[in-house]
Amino acid sequence: MTRDQLLALHGFLYQDALDLMGFKSADYSNEHNVFANLEAACAGDPRPNAVEHYILNRTYEKLHRLRLYIERGTYQGDEKADSDILDGINQLVLLAARLGVGGD
Protein backbone atom coordinates (compact mmCIF):
# COMPACT_ATOMS: atom_id res chain seq x y z
CA MET A 1 0.00 0.00 0.00
CA THR A 2 1.30 3.45 -0.87
CA ARG A 3 1.09 6.52 1.35
CA ASP A 4 -1.55 8.00 -0.98
CA GLN A 5 -3.62 4.82 -0.73
CA LEU A 6 -3.33 4.85 3.06
CA LEU A 7 -4.46 8.49 3.24
CA ALA A 8 -7.35 7.74 0.88
CA LEU A 9 -8.39 4.84 3.11
CA HIS A 10 -8.19 7.11 6.15
CA GLY A 11 -10.47 9.63 4.45
CA PHE A 12 -12.93 6.90 3.46
CA LEU A 13 -13.03 5.43 6.99
CA TYR A 14 -13.33 8.89 8.54
CA GLN A 15 -16.35 9.75 6.40
CA ASP A 16 -18.04 6.39 7.01
CA ALA A 17 -17.41 6.66 10.77
CA LEU A 18 -18.78 10.20 10.80
CA ASP A 19 -21.92 9.15 8.91
CA LEU A 20 -22.42 6.19 11.25
CA MET A 21 -21.95 8.42 14.31
CA GLY A 22 -24.70 10.69 13.00
CA PHE A 23 -27.15 7.80 12.58
CA LYS A 24 -26.35 6.13 15.88
CA SER A 25 -26.31 9.40 17.81
CA ALA A 26 -29.80 10.14 16.55
CA ASP A 27 -30.98 6.67 17.60
CA TYR A 28 -29.27 6.38 21.00
CA SER A 29 -29.04 9.89 22.44
CA ASN A 30 -30.66 13.28 22.16
CA GLU A 31 -29.49 16.56 20.69
CA HIS A 32 -28.76 18.04 24.11
CA ASN A 33 -26.82 15.11 25.60
CA VAL A 34 -24.96 12.72 23.31
CA PHE A 35 -24.01 10.62 26.34
CA ALA A 36 -27.61 10.01 27.47
CA ASN A 37 -27.70 6.33 26.54
CA LEU A 38 -24.27 5.69 28.07
CA GLU A 39 -25.20 7.48 31.29
CA ALA A 40 -28.40 5.45 31.50
CA ALA A 41 -26.41 2.22 31.01
CA CYS A 42 -24.14 3.26 33.89
CA ALA A 43 -26.88 4.51 36.20
CA GLY A 44 -26.15 1.90 38.89
CA ASP A 45 -22.38 2.27 38.75
CA PRO A 46 -21.19 4.54 41.60
CA ARG A 47 -17.84 5.43 39.99
CA PRO A 48 -17.65 9.05 38.83
CA ASN A 49 -15.97 7.87 35.61
CA ALA A 50 -18.30 4.93 34.91
CA VAL A 51 -19.21 6.20 31.44
CA GLU A 52 -15.56 6.40 30.43
CA HIS A 53 -15.01 2.83 31.63
CA TYR A 54 -18.10 1.71 29.73
CA ILE A 55 -16.78 3.31 26.52
CA LEU A 56 -13.41 1.60 27.03
CA ASN A 57 -15.15 -1.75 27.55
CA ARG A 58 -17.15 -1.31 24.36
CA THR A 59 -13.95 -0.40 22.51
CA TYR A 60 -12.23 -3.49 23.90
CA GLU A 61 -15.13 -5.65 22.72
CA LYS A 62 -14.64 -4.33 19.17
CA LEU A 63 -10.90 -4.99 19.33
CA HIS A 64 -11.50 -8.47 20.71
CA ARG A 65 -13.88 -9.28 17.85
CA LEU A 66 -11.26 -8.07 15.37
CA ARG A 67 -8.62 -10.24 17.04
CA LEU A 68 -10.88 -13.29 16.75
CA TYR A 69 -11.55 -12.45 13.11
CA ILE A 70 -7.80 -12.25 12.43
CA GLU A 71 -7.24 -15.58 14.18
CA ARG A 72 -10.19 -17.41 12.61
CA GLY A 73 -10.32 -15.67 9.26
CA THR A 74 -14.08 -15.31 9.47
CA TYR A 75 -16.92 -13.82 11.49
CA GLN A 76 -19.96 -15.63 12.74
CA GLY A 77 -23.05 -14.57 10.80
CA ASP A 78 -23.01 -11.63 8.42
CA GLU A 79 -20.74 -9.32 10.43
CA LYS A 80 -17.74 -7.69 8.79
CA ALA A 81 -14.49 -6.22 10.08
CA ASP A 82 -15.53 -2.85 8.65
CA SER A 83 -18.33 -2.58 11.20
CA ASP A 84 -16.08 -3.23 14.18
CA ILE A 85 -13.43 -0.83 12.88
CA LEU A 86 -15.95 1.98 12.38
CA ASP A 87 -17.58 1.30 15.76
CA GLY A 88 -14.13 1.32 17.39
CA ILE A 89 -13.28 4.67 15.79
CA ASN A 90 -16.56 6.11 17.02
CA GLN A 91 -16.09 4.74 20.54
CA LEU A 92 -12.73 6.52 20.70
CA VAL A 93 -14.34 9.74 19.43
CA LEU A 94 -16.94 9.44 22.20
CA LEU A 95 -14.15 8.93 24.73
CA ALA A 96 -12.28 11.96 23.36
CA ALA A 97 -15.44 14.04 23.72
CA ARG A 98 -16.01 12.77 27.23
CA LEU A 99 -12.41 13.60 28.20
CA GLY A 100 -12.51 17.00 26.52
CA VAL A 101 -9.79 16.11 24.01
CA GLY A 102 -9.52 18.19 20.85
CA GLY A 103 -12.12 20.44 19.34
CA ASP A 104 -10.50 23.61 20.61
N, CA and C atoms as an extended XYZ file, in Angstrom:
312
Properties=species:S:1:pos:R:3:atomname:S:1:resname:S:1:resid:I:1 pbc="F F F"
N         0.850       -1.175        0.000 N   MET     1
C         0.000        0.000        0.000 CA  MET     1
C         0.891        1.232        0.000 C   MET     1
N         0.541        2.195       -0.814 N   THR     2
C         1.299        3.447       -0.872 CA  THR     2
C         0.774        4.424        0.173 C   THR     2
N         1.526        5.477        0.418 N   ARG     3
C         1.091        6.517        1.352 CA  ARG     3
C        -0.223        7.140        0.871 C   ARG     3
N        -0.323        7.419       -0.432 N   ASP     4
C        -1.553        8.000       -0.976 CA  ASP     4
C        -2.745        7.067       -0.771 C   ASP     4
N        -2.541        5.775       -0.951 N   GLN     5
C        -3.621        4.821       -0.730 CA  GLN     5
C        -4.028        4.780        0.737 C   GLN     5
N        -3.045        4.838        1.627 N   LEU     6
C        -3.330        4.852        3.060 CA  LEU     6
C        -4.135        6.092        3.446 C   LEU     6
N        -3.736        7.246        2.926 N   LEU     7
C        -4.459        8.485        3.240 CA  LEU     7
C        -5.865        8.466        2.648 C   LEU     7
N        -6.020        7.872        1.478 N   ALA     8
C        -7.347        7.744        0.879 CA  ALA     8
C        -8.226        6.830        1.732 C   ALA     8
N        -7.648        5.730        2.228 N   LEU     9
C        -8.387        4.838        3.112 CA  LEU     9
C        -8.796        5.559        4.388 C   LEU     9
N        -7.886        6.348        4.942 N   HIS    10
C        -8.188        7.115        6.153 CA  HIS    10
C        -9.376        8.043        5.898 C   HIS    10
N        -9.364        8.742        4.781 N   GLY    11
C       -10.469        9.633        4.449 CA  GLY    11
C       -11.777        8.888        4.288 C   GLY    11
N       -11.739        7.733        3.649 N   PHE    12
C       -12.927        6.905        3.464 CA  PHE    12
C       -13.477        6.439        4.815 C   PHE    12
N       -12.589        5.904        5.672 N   LEU    13
C       -13.028        5.430        6.989 CA  LEU    13
C       -13.554        6.578        7.843 C   LEU    13
N       -12.886        7.721        7.777 N   TYR    14
C       -13.326        8.886        8.540 CA  TYR    14
C       -14.753        9.252        8.153 C   TYR    14
N       -15.016        9.342        6.849 N   GLN    15
C       -16.349        9.751        6.400 CA  GLN    15
C       -17.405        8.715        6.782 C   GLN    15
N       -17.089        7.435        6.618 N   ASP    16
C       -18.037        6.391        7.009 CA  ASP    16
C       -18.302        6.410        8.512 C   ASP    16
N       -17.243        6.597        9.311 N   ALA    17
C       -17.414        6.655       10.768 CA  ALA    17
C       -18.251        7.874       11.157 C   ALA    17
N       -18.012        8.986       10.508 N   LEU    18
C       -18.777       10.202       10.798 CA  LEU    18
C       -20.254       10.011       10.457 C   LEU    18
N       -20.527        9.423        9.298 N   ASP    19
C       -21.920        9.152        8.911 CA  ASP    19
C       -22.589        8.209        9.902 C   ASP    19
N       -21.874        7.154       10.294 N   LEU    20
C       -22.415        6.192       11.251 CA  LEU    20
C       -22.674        6.838       12.604 C   LEU    20
N       -21.767        7.710       13.041 N   MET    21
C       -21.948        8.423       14.307 CA  MET    21
C       -23.228        9.257       14.258 C   MET    21
N       -23.486        9.887       13.134 N   GLY    22
C       -24.699       10.686       12.998 CA  GLY    22
C       -25.956        9.849       13.148 C   GLY    22
N       -25.978        8.685       12.489 N   PHE    23
C       -27.147        7.804       12.577 CA  PHE    23
C       -27.323        7.260       13.990 C   PHE    23
N       -26.255        6.742       14.558 N   LYS    24
C       -26.354        6.127       15.881 CA  LYS    24
C       -26.623        7.166       16.965 C   LYS    24
N       -26.057        8.347       16.829 N   SER    25
C       -26.306        9.400       17.806 CA  SER    25
C       -27.782        9.780       17.808 C   SER    25
N       -28.373        9.819       16.641 N   ALA    26
C       -29.799       10.140       16.547 CA  ALA    26
C       -30.656        9.037       17.175 C   ALA    26
N       -30.212        7.790       17.062 N   ASP    27
C       -30.975        6.666       17.602 CA  ASP    27
C       -30.803        6.490       19.110 C   ASP    27
N       -29.594        6.753       19.622 N   TYR    28
C       -29.270        6.381       21.000 CA  TYR    28
C       -29.157        7.536       21.979 C   TYR    28
N       -29.200        8.761       21.522 N   SER    29
C       -29.042        9.889       22.441 CA  SER    29
C       -30.016       10.986       22.031 C   SER    29
N       -29.817       12.156       22.586 N   ASN    30
C       -30.656       13.279       22.164 CA  ASN    30
C       -29.747       14.451       21.812 C   ASN    30
N       -30.314       15.459       21.194 N   GLU    31
C       -29.488       16.555       20.685 CA  GLU    31
C       -28.820       17.368       21.786 C   GLU    31
N       -29.327       17.268       23.005 N   HIS    32
C       -28.761       18.042       24.113 CA  HIS    32
C       -27.741       17.260       24.942 C   HIS    32
N       -27.755       15.930       24.825 N   ASN    33
C       -26.821       15.111       25.598 CA  ASN    33
C       -26.484       13.853       24.803 C   ASN    33
N       -25.356       13.866       24.132 N   VAL    34
C       -24.963       12.718       23.307 CA  VAL    34
C       -24.558       11.516       24.146 C   VAL    34
N       -24.391       11.709       25.444 N   PHE    35
C       -24.013       10.619       26.343 CA  PHE    35
C       -25.209       10.026       27.078 C   PHE    35
N       -26.421       10.426       26.728 N   ALA    36
C       -27.614       10.015       27.475 CA  ALA    36
C       -27.740        8.501       27.587 C   ALA    36
N       -27.554        7.785       26.486 N   ASN    37
C       -27.697        6.325       26.545 CA  ASN    37
C       -26.588        5.690       27.376 C   ASN    37
N       -25.384        6.239       27.294 N   LEU    38
C       -24.268        5.693       28.066 CA  LEU    38
C       -24.465        5.971       29.557 C   LEU    38
N       -24.942        7.151       29.886 N   GLU    39
C       -25.198        7.485       31.286 CA  GLU    39
C       -26.306        6.601       31.857 C   GLU    39
N       -27.318        6.325       31.043 N   ALA    40
C       -28.396        5.449       31.499 CA  ALA    40
C       -27.875        4.030       31.737 C   ALA    40
N       -26.988        3.567       30.859 N   ALA    41
C       -26.414        2.223       31.010 CA  ALA    41
C       -25.560        2.121       32.273 C   ALA    41
N       -25.024        3.238       32.712 N   CYS    42
C       -24.138        3.256       33.886 CA  CYS    42
C       -24.831        3.772       35.134 C   CYS    42
N       -26.139        3.889       35.101 N   ALA    43
C       -26.877        4.515       36.203 CA  ALA    43
C       -26.600        3.872       37.552 C   ALA    43
N       -26.386        2.570       37.611 N   GLY    44
C       -26.147        1.902       38.886 CA  GLY    44
C       -24.690        1.825       39.297 C   GLY    44
N       -23.817        2.330       38.465 N   ASP    45
C       -22.376        2.274       38.755 CA  ASP    45
C       -21.985        3.529       39.528 C   ASP    45
N       -21.478        3.369       40.761 N   PRO    46
C       -21.191        4.540       41.597 CA  PRO    46
C       -19.915        5.303       41.209 C   PRO    46
N       -19.090        4.742       40.346 N   ARG    47
C       -17.837        5.426       39.995 CA  ARG    47
C       -18.129        6.722       39.241 C   ARG    47
N       -17.420        7.791       39.547 N   PRO    48
C       -17.654        9.055       38.831 CA  PRO    48
C       -17.242        8.979       37.359 C   PRO    48
N       -16.413        8.019       37.001 N   ASN    49
C       -15.970        7.870       35.613 CA  ASN    49
C       -16.514        6.589       34.983 C   ASN    49
N       -17.702        6.176       35.404 N   ALA    50
C       -18.299        4.933       34.912 CA  ALA    50
C       -18.528        4.971       33.401 C   ALA    50
N       -18.944        6.110       32.877 N   VAL    51
C       -19.205        6.205       31.438 CA  VAL    51
C       -17.914        5.998       30.646 C   VAL    51
N       -16.839        6.569       31.119 N   GLU    52
C       -15.560        6.400       30.431 CA  GLU    52
C       -15.134        4.930       30.431 C   GLU    52
N       -15.322        4.258       31.559 N   HIS    53
C       -15.010        2.828       31.628 CA  HIS    53
C       -15.902        2.033       30.681 C   HIS    53
N       -17.153        2.391       30.617 N   TYR    54
C       -18.098        1.711       29.727 CA  TYR    54
C       -17.662        1.870       28.272 C   TYR    54
N       -17.258        3.075       27.891 N   ILE    55
C       -16.775        3.308       26.522 CA  ILE    55
C       -15.535        2.461       26.253 C   ILE    55
N       -14.613        2.418       27.201 N   LEU    56
C       -13.410        1.597       27.030 CA  LEU    56
C       -13.764        0.120       26.886 C   LEU    56
N       -14.725       -0.353       27.661 N   ASN    57
C       -15.145       -1.749       27.553 CA  ASN    57
C       -15.765       -2.042       26.192 C   ASN    57
N       -16.561       -1.121       25.697 N   ARG    58
C       -17.150       -1.310       24.364 CA  ARG    58
C       -16.070       -1.300       23.287 C   ARG    58
N       -15.059       -0.450       23.459 N   THR    59
C       -13.948       -0.404       22.514 CA  THR    59
C       -13.183       -1.721       22.552 C   THR    59
N       -12.920       -2.215       23.752 N   TYR    60
C       -12.226       -3.490       23.901 CA  TYR    60
C       -12.999       -4.608       23.203 C   TYR    60
N       -14.312       -4.608       23.356 N   GLU    61
C       -15.129       -5.646       22.720 CA  GLU    61
C       -14.937       -5.617       21.204 C   GLU    61
N       -14.872       -4.438       20.616 N   LYS    62
C       -14.640       -4.329       19.168 CA  LYS    62
C       -13.263       -4.855       18.804 C   LYS    62
N       -12.258       -4.504       19.585 N   LEU    63
C       -10.899       -4.986       19.330 CA  LEU    63
C       -10.810       -6.498       19.494 C   LEU    63
N       -11.493       -7.027       20.481 N   HIS    64
C       -11.500       -8.470       20.707 CA  HIS    64
C       -12.133       -9.199       19.521 C   HIS    64
N       -13.238       -8.669       19.024 N   ARG    65
C       -13.882       -9.283       17.849 CA  ARG    65
C       -12.957       -9.246       16.642 C   ARG    65
N       -12.226       -8.144       16.473 N   LEU    66
C       -11.263       -8.067       15.373 CA  LEU    66
C       -10.133       -9.082       15.547 C   LEU    66
N        -9.669       -9.251       16.780 N   ARG    67
C        -8.622      -10.240       17.039 CA  ARG    67
C        -9.103      -11.637       16.685 C   ARG    67
N       -10.323      -11.973       17.085 N   LEU    68
C       -10.877      -13.289       16.746 CA  LEU    68
C       -11.031      -13.446       15.236 C   LEU    68
N       -11.432      -12.390       14.572 N   TYR    69
C       -11.552      -12.447       13.112 CA  TYR    69
C       -10.185      -12.717       12.475 C   TYR    69
N        -9.148      -12.046       12.962 N   ILE    70
C        -7.799      -12.254       12.431 CA  ILE    70
C        -7.358      -13.695       12.668 C   ILE    70
N        -7.640      -14.217       13.857 N   GLU    71
C        -7.236      -15.583       14.183 CA  GLU    71
C        -8.019      -16.626       13.398 C   GLU    71
N        -9.328      -16.422       13.249 N   ARG    72
C       -10.194      -17.413       12.612 CA  ARG    72
C       -10.329      -17.215       11.106 C   ARG    72
N       -10.152      -15.966       10.671 N   GLY    73
C       -10.323      -15.670        9.256 CA  GLY    73
C       -11.770      -15.482        8.838 C   GLY    73
N       -12.672      -15.481        9.801 N   THR    74
C       -14.084      -15.313        9.474 CA  THR    74
C       -14.843      -14.811       10.706 C   THR    74
N       -15.986      -14.218       10.441 N   TYR    75
C       -16.920      -13.817       11.490 CA  TYR    75
C       -18.053      -14.821       11.528 C   TYR    75
N       -18.728      -14.874       12.653 N   GLN    76
C       -19.960      -15.634       12.745 CA  GLN    76
C       -21.077      -14.773       12.173 C   GLN    76
N       -21.944      -15.329       11.374 N   GLY    77
C       -23.050      -14.568       10.800 CA  GLY    77
C       -22.584      -13.647        9.687 C   GLY    77
N       -23.278      -12.538        9.541 N   ASP    78
C       -23.008      -11.629        8.417 CA  ASP    78
C       -22.192      -10.405        8.818 C   ASP    78
N       -21.568      -10.442        9.985 N   GLU    79
C       -20.740       -9.320       10.428 CA  GLU    79
C       -19.507       -9.176        9.544 C   GLU    79
N       -18.949       -7.959        9.542 N   LYS    80
C       -17.737       -7.688        8.789 CA  LYS    80
C       -16.783       -6.879        9.652 C   LYS    80
N       -15.501       -6.975        9.344 N   ALA    81
C       -14.491       -6.225       10.084 CA  ALA    81
C       -14.744       -4.729        9.979 C   ALA    81
N       -15.267       -4.277        8.842 N   ASP    82
C       -15.532       -2.854        8.649 CA  ASP    82
C       -16.385       -2.286        9.785 C   ASP    82
N       -17.405       -3.037       10.158 N   SER    83
C       -18.330       -2.580       11.196 CA  SER    83
C       -17.623       -2.386       12.533 C   SER    83
N       -16.799       -3.350       12.910 N   ASP    84
C       -16.082       -3.234       14.181 CA  ASP    84
C       -15.054       -2.117       14.141 C   ASP    84
N       -14.405       -1.915       13.008 N   ILE    85
C       -13.425       -0.830       12.881 CA  ILE    85
C       -14.117        0.519       13.006 C   ILE    85
N       -15.231        0.700       12.298 N   LEU    86
C       -15.952        1.976       12.375 CA  LEU    86
C       -16.512        2.208       13.774 C   LEU    86
N       -17.071        1.161       14.383 N   ASP    87
C       -17.575        1.305       15.758 CA  ASP    87
C       -16.442        1.641       16.718 C   ASP    87
N       -15.276        1.022       16.536 N   GLY    88
C       -14.126        1.320       17.389 CA  GLY    88
C       -13.683        2.765       17.251 C   GLY    88
N       -13.626        3.257       16.019 N   ILE    89
C       -13.284        4.666       15.787 CA  ILE    89
C       -14.265        5.561       16.531 C   ILE    89
N       -15.540        5.263       16.394 N   ASN    90
C       -16.555        6.111       17.022 CA  ASN    90
C       -16.542        6.007       18.537 C   ASN    90
N       -16.216        4.847       19.078 N   GLN    91
C       -16.088        4.737       20.535 CA  GLN    91
C       -14.961        5.637       21.025 C   GLN    91
N       -13.855        5.668       20.291 N   LEU    92
C       -12.733        6.519       20.696 CA  LEU    92
C       -13.070        7.996       20.544 C   LEU    92
N       -13.885        8.343       19.558 N   VAL    93
C       -14.340        9.736       19.430 CA  VAL    93
C       -15.222       10.103       20.621 C   VAL    93
N       -16.115        9.187       21.015 N   LEU    94
C       -16.938        9.437       22.203 CA  LEU    94
C       -16.065        9.626       23.445 C   LEU    94
N       -15.040        8.796       23.581 N   LEU    95
C       -14.149        8.928       24.726 CA  LEU    95
C       -13.409       10.265       24.684 C   LEU    95
N       -12.954       10.662       23.503 N   ALA    96
C       -12.277       11.963       23.363 CA  ALA    96
C       -13.218       13.090       23.779 C   ALA    96
N       -14.476       12.999       23.351 N   ALA    97
C       -15.439       14.042       23.720 CA  ALA    97
C       -15.678       14.045       25.223 C   ALA    97
N       -15.775       12.870       25.793 N   ARG    98
C       -16.011       12.769       27.233 CA  ARG    98
C       -14.837       13.325       28.037 C   ARG    98
N       -13.618       13.125       27.525 N   LEU    99
C       -12.415       13.597       28.199 CA  LEU    99
C       -12.060       15.046       27.853 C   LEU    99
N       -12.788       15.615       26.911 N   GLY   100
C       -12.513       17.002       26.518 CA  GLY   100
C       -11.284       17.145       25.640 C   GLY   100
N       -10.958       16.102       24.891 N   VAL   101
C        -9.786       16.110       24.014 CA  VAL   101
C       -10.162       16.732       22.676 C   VAL   101
N        -9.307       17.625       22.175 N   GLY   102
C        -9.516       18.191       20.846 CA  GLY   102
C       -10.692       19.150       20.790 C   GLY   102
N       -10.989       19.561       19.573 N   GLY   103
C       -12.125       20.439       19.339 CA  GLY   103
C       -11.943       21.863       19.825 C   GLY   103
N       -10.728       22.248       20.100 N   ASP   104
C       -10.497       23.611       20.610 CA  ASP   104
C       -10.628       24.627       19.505 C   ASP   104
